Amino acid sequence: MTVTTQTFLSHDTRCVGDLHLPEGKGPHACVVMAHGFAAQRDFALAPFARALVAAGMAVFVFDYRGFGDSDGLPRHWVSPRRHIQDYHAALAHVRSMAEIDPQRLGLWGTSFSGGHVLVVAAQDQRVKAVSSMVPFVNGPASLRRIPIKDLLKMTWAGIRDWLQVATGGPTYQLPVIGKPDELAMMNTRESYTGYLDMIPEGSDWRNETPARIALSAGLYMPCRFASQVNCPTLMVAGKKDSLIPLENIRKTAGNIPQCDLEILDCGHFEPYQGEMLEKVSRIQSHFMAEHLLA
């Protein structure tokens, strides 16, 4: 496997990604991959990329605008609209590469980006396969798991962020992760340690995001695009997921014309490590190879 760092533009902003190429002569089938909520491409995605490459596919894993090595302000702004635009830009970049077969492209997403890939595949019918792990599919359903007092505080934080920016002030930040007694976008029992375990030692990542996402997350519903996803799709869900209701993933999968649903005995963050990582990456690489290498 060879890995090269490349740049591409998304709405006139420089984004950065890594192209992983398998052995052998191309052009190769390729899977485009990005991370979930406020995460960067160096957060525990490498094992998934290696499994796909070992199965014979190239992988392009990138940072959204405002994250990691990519340019863009404000930093750490979680925005479904912008992330989806960046996925489309990454697909266009990959299609321009001589090493890649533009007719054999797949999408990989996890958590928040697990919802993004459904939207992108519905909008780009040239995508041949999708893998969506512990996906965020229904904003209102996920918000119902948040205590009302926390929900009110997060809503006010989002309003404060927009007001400060509108009057020329700085963004108002919310923590991305917190412990159950702390206000954060994710503060379930598994969230704090599960998220931190993904972050490599020495990372300059900051536990903050512009609070405006608290106003839009509840309106984001990738499940509405399910019936428009016309390529083979794999969805992986966790029975013990504290962030994403299993019943909503099951319903979304049922609305995708060609969908394989794997329900595993795990929480939201367990697929990123240990035996569950090995199991999930094996399932995903076999699925992608079946549909991109045939």
Secondary structure, 3 states (H helix, E strand, C coil): CEEEEEEEEECCEEEEEEEEECCCCCCEEEEEECCCCCCCCCCCCHHHHHHHHHCCCEEEEECCCCCCCCCCCCCCCCCHHHHHHHHHHHHHHHHCCCCEEEEEEEEEEECHHHHHHHHHHHHCCCCCEEEEECCCCCHHHHHCCCCHHHHHHHHHHHHHHHHHHHCCCCCCEECCECCCCCCCCECCCCHHHHHHCCCCCCCCCCCCEECCHHHHHHHCCHHHHHHHCCCCEEEEEECCCCCCCHHHHHHHHHHCCCEEEEEECCCCCHHHCHHHHHHHHHHHHHHHHHHHCC
